[in-house]
Amino acid sequence: MECRKQLLNDEEIQSGILYPPTRSIRDITAEVGAAVVRATVAEELAEGRCDVGPRELRQMSKEETVEYVKLNMWYPVYSPLVHEK
């Protein structure tokens, strides 16, 4: 239940929904990704990415880790389907 409270607000819980709304999926994904990063750092399995290594990951706060994950998330960029003249 504790995890559910973290992913849903009180109004959503009261309405009885089981899963968070899709509008918050990227934020939730970042939170889950940050938890995975922090777990790999704690278990000394983290390798880092580019100029951020295990030492830098270890020094990040939870909020900084979430921001790091958000900055490294893939965002879909779609080309227009209609050819413009």
N, C-alpha and C positions, 0 to 999 in steps of 0.2 A: 504494500500500500504506500509506503514512503516514496518509492520511485514514481508511482502514479501521481502523487501530489506534486512532485517536482516537474512533471511534464504537462500537467493540466492545472488550470486555475480553479478556484473554488466553485465558480459558476458552472464550469464544464463538468466538474465532479458531481455537483448537485443535480445536473441534468441527466446524469447516468451514462455519459458516453464512455466507451472503453479505450478509445485511442485518441490521441491528440488530433486536432484539425490539420488538414494538409497545409494551411497557410503558415503553420509554425514548424513544418518539417525540416527546413534548413537550420533553424536555430537548435532544434532537438538533435539533429545529426551532428552539429558542431559540438554540442555538449557531450554526446556519446563518444565522438572522435577524441575530444580532449581527455575524457576519462580513460580511453584506451592508451593515449600517449602517456598520461601520468602513470598508468599501470606498467607500461613498458619501461619507463624511466625508473620506477621503483624496483623493478626486477632486473635492472641493468641490461635490458634487451634493446633499448632505443639506439638508433643509429643517427637520427637527425636527417636533415635535408638541406642541401646547398650550404649556406654559411651558418646554419643553426645545427650545432652538434649536440650530443648528449649532455654536455656541461651546461649549455645555454638552456636546454629543455628542463634540466633539473632546477635551474634558478627561477623559472617562470612561476608566477602565481597561477591559481586556477583560472582567473579571468584572462590573464595573458595567454595561457594555453588555449583557451576557447578562441581568442582573437587570432592566434597563430593558425589554428585549424581553419577558421573562417577564411583567412587570407589565402590558404592553400587548397580550398575546396574548388572543385570543378564547377563552372557555371556554363550551362548550355547557351550557345550563341547560334541562332538560326539565321540562315541566309533567306532573303525574300524569295518566295516561290514564283512571283510574277516578274517577268523581265520588263524593265523600264526602258523606254526608247530615249 
